[in-house]
Amino acid sequence: MKAVRLSKVGNIENLELTDVPVPQPDRGEVRVRLKASALNHRDLWIVQGLYAKIKLPVTLGSDGAGVVDEVGKDVDRDWLGKEVVINPSLHWGKDLKAQQSGFRILGMPDDGTQAEFTIIPAANIFPKPVHLSFEEAAALPLGGVTGFRALFTQGYLQKGESVLLTGIGGGVAALMLVMALAADARVFVTSGSDNKIKAAMEIGAQGGVNYRRDHWPRALEKMAGSSQIDLVVDSAGGDGFLHLIELVKPGGRIVNFGATAGNPIRLNLRRIFWKQIAIQGTTMGSPTDFYNMLQFFESHKIGPVIDSVAELADFRKVYNRMLEGTHFGKLVLKNS
Ligand SMILES: NC(=O)c1ccc[n+]([C@@H]2O[C@H](COP(=O)([O-])OP(=O)(O)OC[C@H]3O[C@@H](n4cnc5c(N)ncnc54)[C@H](OP(=O)(O)O)[C@@H]3O)[C@@H](O)[C@H]2O)c1
């Protein structure tokens, strides 16, 4: 079968579409013939050697949807032929509060989804929402579960609240946009691109500011007006994070799951305690979060924001698009 393989970190040129043996499911596992997969920034961090504990060679990819075509021992054979979406949080453990030792993310060290087939524990497959195509379903897993947990499980977003989503062009941020809108929140965004702010507003965001401009926090404060920001969900970090502490209202919440722009220097602890702000970290999600995320998309009949869909063979172009940061929403690969 064809698979996008990485055997040496460095740059996108090191990725290759290679022929590898079709994998066989072990006890408790299934094999999924993938119809579509998607990219996450994690894939790029791994290619660049910027991820922890990299083990190579590996087939990249955490997101996928397809059809179960083989089951291992002790797996219900009724799964055969079923259309499924994959939960990439492997071995989360029993405590819903945080992942336990043994937790892994599909797509390194285990071979992932940017391939024709993948192997996954039967506990990690879920029926594909019927209102979504394979390409749409494949855009949900990693970003959907991370965004759902950030907004609701950790961020306690309520109807009518104002939420600020930073870097709205990102795959997870754009998924949070549709979820927060479906939850009847008022959504404000930041982006390094005016066009992406416009695109977010066309979907339903109230407004947004360009974080590359001077005085953007002031502009956002004015925009939010008296409603103020109840919740900020951020995955950029960097010094922009210091502005988020100023922007969120007293008693508000900031949830963070990434550090695309690095660590903030000089965190102002006095502002955090005086304003009684809750700062909450979050990563991926439990099986319950994944199930609830799928239910949320199904019950609201919503779908992900997809930047583009390309053939698996065109993977390098798609990785380059993520590297340039020109995308708005999820980058999807399909198997013809
Ligand atoms: N902990 C977890 O479980 C988890 C899960 C998923 C993702 N993550 C992390 O979250 C981040 C986003 O992941 P992704 O897959 O959505 O990546 P992505 O699709 O590549 O999106 C990254 C986005 O970051 C935004 N950005 C870059 N610099 C920024 C800055 N200085 N201020 C505000 N926004 C900035 C950009 O938005 P604009 O184009 O709009 O400017 C860009 O589109 C990555 O760091 C990733 O590793 C963590």
The ligand as a Gaussian input file, in Angstrom:
#p B3LYP/6-31G(d) Opt

LIG

0 1
 N       -2.125000      20.061000      22.956000
 C       -2.856000      19.490000      21.998000
 O       -3.525000      18.490000      22.206000
 C       -2.882000      20.098000      20.645000
 C       -3.806000      19.640000      19.704000
 C       -3.855000      20.260000      18.465000
 C       -2.980000      21.293000      18.174000
 N       -2.061000      21.673000      19.095000
 C       -1.161000      22.803000      18.812000
 O       -1.981000      23.921000      18.485000
 C       -1.379000      24.701000      17.473000
 C       -2.334000      24.815000      16.284000
 O       -2.479000      23.522000      15.675000
 P       -3.186000      23.375000      14.260000
 O       -3.074000      21.966000      13.843000
 O       -4.508000      24.040000      14.292000
 O       -2.163000      24.239000      13.360000
 P       -2.326000      25.049000      12.031000
 O       -3.528000      24.596000      11.272000
 O       -1.005000      25.031000      11.332000
 O       -2.607000      26.515000      12.539000
 C       -1.649000      27.312000      13.120000
 C       -2.222000      28.713000      13.212000
 O       -1.557000      29.428000      14.234000
 C       -1.846000      30.778000      14.050000
 N       -0.732000      31.601000      14.533000
 C        0.554000      31.553000      14.161000
 N        1.250000      32.497000      14.835000
 C        0.370000      33.138000      15.636000
 C        0.454000      34.204000      16.569000
 N        1.604000      34.817000      16.810000
 N       -0.669000      34.579000      17.223000
 C       -1.851000      33.978000      16.993000
 N       -1.989000      32.951000      16.125000
 C       -0.903000      32.544000      15.451000
 C       -2.080000      30.999000      12.568000
 O       -3.372000      31.567000      12.408000
 P       -3.659000      32.692000      11.317000
 O       -3.308000      32.063000      10.011000
 O       -5.104000      32.986000      11.450000
 O       -2.780000      33.882000      11.619000
 C       -2.011000      29.576000      11.998000
 O       -2.946000      29.325000      11.010000
 C       -0.046000      24.012000      17.165000
 O        0.958000      24.594000      17.960000
 C       -0.287000      22.576000      17.590000
 O        0.894000      21.889000      17.882000
 C       -2.010000      21.114000      20.320000

